Amino acid sequence: MEEEKENKNENFNMMIPGAIMVAGVIIAGAVIYSSGSIPSTPAADRGQAAAPSGAIENIKPVTGDDHIRGSIDAPVIIVEFSDLECPFCKRFHATMQQIVDSYDGQVSWVYRHLPLTSIHSKAVAEAEATECAAALGGNDAFWAYIDRIFEVTPSNNGLDLDHLPQIAESVGLDAVKFQECFDERRYKDAVQADLEDAANSGGRGTPYSIVIAANGTKSVIPGAFPYESVKEIVDAALEN
């Protein structure tokens, strides 16, 4: 009996260090979670995978045919490839609005389409809808339509496509003409062209943005970076 008791005590003592280690891991995890201090995440966790080296040089030049918020002659142009059902894009859209406003003409924003059809089945239709808005109301209508979609969509295919004509009407467009354009898919080729441009220039997820300085130097914003991070990239571009 005494020997059996000693064996049990020995086994118990051997279990203590392991239990302490497990408890330590649990406590450490709880501290990280509760404080909000987590290790830095890779670009893919911000909605975008890293771009292949050199791919950004393949981006199509910005022209007057692009959807531009600001002047085409601004010292810095940010070309964003975006998906209207992407929650990261919704977050980044507000950041880009703030960037353009705060730089007062020094930064322009070009919007191009990158609907991720494998996960967002409605994104292509919504992208085509924005092109109908542009056709009916010009550049201002395009941006008003984009802004409104991001305001109302829950993201991840949560937007009812029946609301698209209502959104058109809310930004001052003829809902009947919009519906005709949308039903006929008049701008599916334009959306496809943006998709190809994104693929050629390194876009593997959204949002994917390429910053173009006045001297032609290009850099990437691979995801939904916060305002301060984007500001650092823009400030560096303005120095080129």
C-alpha positions as CSV (number, residue, x, y, z in Angstrom):
1,M,0.0,0.0,0.0
2,E,2.8,2.4,0.9
3,E,4.5,1.7,-2.4
4,E,1.3,2.3,-4.3
5,K,0.8,5.6,-2.5
6,E,4.3,6.7,-3.4
7,N,3.7,5.9,-7.1
8,K,0.5,7.9,-7.1
9,N,2.3,10.9,-5.5
10,E,5.1,10.6,-8.0
11,N,2.7,10.6,-11.0
12,F,0.9,13.6,-9.5
13,N,4.1,15.5,-9.1
14,M,5.0,14.8,-12.7
15,M,1.7,16.3,-13.9
16,I,2.2,19.6,-12.1
17,P,4.7,21.2,-14.5
18,G,2.6,20.4,-17.5
19,A,-0.5,21.9,-15.8
20,I,1.4,25.0,-15.0
21,M,2.5,25.4,-18.7
22,V,-1.0,25.0,-20.0
23,A,-2.3,27.5,-17.5
24,G,0.4,29.9,-18.5
25,V,-0.6,29.6,-22.2
26,I,-4.3,30.2,-21.3
27,I,-3.5,33.2,-19.2
28,A,-1.3,34.7,-21.8
29,G,-4.0,34.2,-24.4
30,A,-6.5,35.9,-22.2
31,V,-4.3,38.9,-21.6
32,I,-3.7,39.3,-25.4
33,Y,-7.4,39.0,-26.2
34,S,-8.6,41.3,-23.5
35,S,-6.0,44.0,-24.2
36,G,-6.5,43.9,-27.9
37,S,-2.7,43.7,-28.4
38,I,-2.2,41.0,-31.0
39,P,0.8,40.2,-33.2
40,S,0.9,41.9,-36.5
41,T,-1.1,40.1,-39.1
42,P,0.0,39.2,-42.7
43,A,-1.5,41.1,-45.6
44,A,-3.9,38.2,-46.4
45,D,-5.6,38.7,-43.0
46,R,-6.4,42.3,-44.1
47,G,-8.1,41.1,-47.2
48,Q,-5.2,40.8,-49.6
49,A,-2.4,38.5,-50.5
50,A,1.1,39.8,-51.3
51,A,1.6,40.8,-54.9
52,P,4.2,39.2,-57.1
53,S,7.4,41.3,-57.4
54,G,7.4,43.7,-60.3
55,A,3.7,43.1,-61.2
56,I,2.7,46.6,-60.3
57,E,4.5,47.9,-63.4
58,N,1.9,46.2,-65.5
59,I,-1.0,48.3,-64.4
60,K,-2.8,50.1,-67.1
61,P,-2.0,53.9,-67.3
62,V,-4.6,56.2,-65.7
63,T,-6.5,58.1,-68.3
64,G,-9.5,60.4,-68.5
65,D,-11.7,57.3,-69.0
66,D,-11.0,56.2,-65.5
67,H,-13.3,56.9,-62.5
68,I,-11.3,59.5,-60.7
69,R,-12.1,61.3,-57.5
70,G,-9.9,64.3,-57.8
71,S,-7.6,65.6,-60.6
72,I,-5.8,63.4,-63.0
73,D,-2.9,65.8,-62.6
74,A,-2.6,65.3,-58.8
75,P,1.0,64.6,-57.6
76,V,-0.1,61.2,-56.2
77,I,-2.7,58.9,-57.7
78,I,-4.0,55.8,-55.8
79,V,-5.6,53.2,-58.0
80,E,-7.8,50.9,-55.9
81,F,-9.1,47.6,-57.1
82,S,-12.2,46.9,-55.1
83,D,-15.1,44.5,-54.5
84,L,-18.4,46.0,-53.5
85,E,-19.3,43.1,-51.2
86,C,-15.9,42.9,-49.5
87,P,-16.0,44.0,-45.9
88,F,-12.4,45.1,-46.0
89,C,-13.2,47.3,-49.0
90,K,-16.0,48.9,-47.1
91,R,-13.7,49.8,-44.3
92,F,-11.0,51.0,-46.7
93,H,-13.5,53.1,-48.7
94,A,-14.0,55.4,-45.7
95,T,-10.2,55.6,-45.2
96,M,-9.7,56.6,-48.8
97,Q,-12.4,59.3,-48.5
98,Q,-10.5,60.7,-45.6
99,I,-7.2,60.6,-47.5
100,V,-8.5,62.4,-50.5
101,D,-10.2,65.1,-48.3
102,S,-7.3,65.7,-46.0
103,Y,-4.7,66.1,-48.8
104,D,-6.7,68.8,-50.5
105,G,-5.9,68.1,-54.2
106,Q,-2.6,66.4,-53.8
107,V,-4.0,62.9,-53.9
108,S,-6.5,61.5,-56.4
109,W,-8.3,58.2,-56.2
110,V,-9.0,55.9,-59.1
111,Y,-11.6,53.2,-58.7
112,R,-11.3,49.9,-60.6
113,H,-13.2,46.7,-60.2
114,L,-12.0,43.4,-58.7
115,P,-15.1,41.4,-57.8
116,L,-14.1,38.2,-56.1
117,T,-16.6,35.9,-57.8
118,S,-15.5,32.8,-55.9
119,I,-16.9,34.3,-52.6
120,H,-19.1,37.2,-53.6
121,S,-21.5,36.1,-56.2
122,K,-23.3,39.5,-56.3
123,A,-20.2,41.6,-56.7
124,V,-20.1,41.5,-60.5
125,A,-23.7,42.6,-60.8
126,E,-23.0,45.5,-58.4
127,A,-19.8,46.5,-60.3
128,E,-21.8,46.6,-63.6
129,A,-24.5,48.7,-61.8
130,T,-21.9,51.3,-61.0
131,E,-20.9,51.5,-64.6
132,C,-24.5,52.1,-65.6
133,A,-24.6,54.9,-63.0
134,A,-21.6,56.4,-64.7
135,A,-23.1,56.1,-68.1
136,L,-26.3,57.8,-67.0
137,G,-24.8,60.5,-64.7
138,G,-21.1,60.8,-65.3
139,N,-18.2,60.6,-62.9
140,D,-20.1,62.3,-60.0
141,A,-22.9,59.8,-60.3
142,F,-20.5,56.9,-60.3
143,W,-18.9,58.0,-57.0
144,A,-22.2,58.8,-55.4
145,Y,-23.4,55.3,-56.4
146,I,-20.3,53.7,-55.0
147,D,-20.5,55.6,-51.8
148,R,-24.1,54.7,-51.3
149,I,-23.6,51.0,-51.9
150,F,-20.8,50.9,-49.3
151,E,-23.1,52.8,-46.9
152,V,-26.0,50.3,-47.2
153,T,-24.4,46.9,-47.9
154,P,-23.9,44.5,-45.0
155,S,-21.1,43.0,-47.2
156,N,-20.5,39.3,-48.1
157,N,-23.5,39.1,-50.4
158,G,-25.8,40.8,-48.0
159,L,-27.1,43.4,-50.4
160,D,-30.4,42.7,-52.1
161,L,-29.8,43.3,-55.8
162,D,-33.4,44.6,-56.2
163,H,-32.2,47.7,-54.3
164,L,-29.8,48.7,-57.1
165,P,-32.4,50.7,-59.1
166,Q,-33.5,52.4,-55.8
167,I,-29.9,53.4,-55.1
168,A,-29.7,54.8,-58.6
169,E,-32.8,56.9,-58.0
170,S,-31.4,58.0,-54.6
171,V,-28.4,59.6,-56.4
172,G,-30.6,61.4,-59.0
173,L,-30.6,58.9,-61.8
174,D,-33.5,57.7,-63.9
175,A,-34.4,54.3,-62.4
176,V,-36.1,53.0,-65.6
177,K,-33.1,53.8,-67.8
178,F,-30.8,52.4,-65.1
179,Q,-32.7,49.1,-65.0
180,E,-32.5,48.8,-68.8
181,C,-28.8,49.2,-68.7
182,F,-28.4,46.8,-65.9
183,D,-30.6,44.1,-67.4
184,E,-28.8,44.3,-70.7
185,R,-25.4,44.0,-68.9
186,R,-24.0,46.7,-71.1
187,Y,-20.8,47.1,-69.1
188,K,-19.8,43.5,-68.4
189,D,-16.8,43.9,-70.7
190,A,-15.6,47.0,-68.8
191,V,-15.7,45.1,-65.5
192,Q,-13.9,42.2,-67.1
193,A,-11.2,44.5,-68.4
194,D,-10.6,45.8,-64.8
195,L,-10.4,42.2,-63.6
196,E,-7.7,41.4,-66.1
197,D,-5.8,44.6,-65.2
198,A,-5.9,43.6,-61.5
199,A,-4.6,40.2,-62.3
200,N,-1.8,41.5,-64.5
201,S,-0.7,44.0,-61.9
202,G,-0.7,41.7,-58.9
203,G,-4.1,41.8,-57.4
204,R,-4.9,38.6,-55.5
205,G,-7.5,40.0,-53.2
206,T,-9.3,43.2,-52.2
207,P,-8.7,45.9,-51.6
208,Y,-5.6,46.1,-53.6
209,S,-4.2,49.6,-54.3
210,I,-1.2,50.9,-56.3
211,V,0.2,54.3,-55.4
212,I,1.7,56.2,-58.3
213,A,4.0,59.2,-57.5
214,A,4.5,62.1,-59.9
215,N,7.8,60.6,-61.1
216,G,6.1,57.3,-61.9
217,T,7.4,55.4,-58.9
218,K,4.8,52.8,-57.8
219,S,4.1,51.2,-54.4
220,V,1.4,48.8,-53.1
221,I,-1.1,49.1,-50.3
222,P,-1.9,45.3,-50.0
223,G,-5.1,45.5,-48.0
224,A,-7.4,47.6,-45.8
225,F,-4.7,49.7,-44.2
226,P,-5.8,52.3,-41.6
227,Y,-5.5,56.0,-42.3
228,E,-2.2,56.6,-40.6
229,S,-0.5,53.8,-42.5
230,V,-1.9,55.0,-45.8
231,K,-0.8,58.5,-44.9
232,E,2.8,57.3,-44.4
233,I,2.8,55.8,-47.9
234,V,1.3,58.9,-49.5
235,D,3.8,61.2,-47.7
236,A,6.7,59.0,-49.1
237,A,5.2,59.2,-52.6
238,L,4.9,63.0,-52.4
239,E,8.6,63.2,-51.7
240,N,9.4,61.4,-54.9
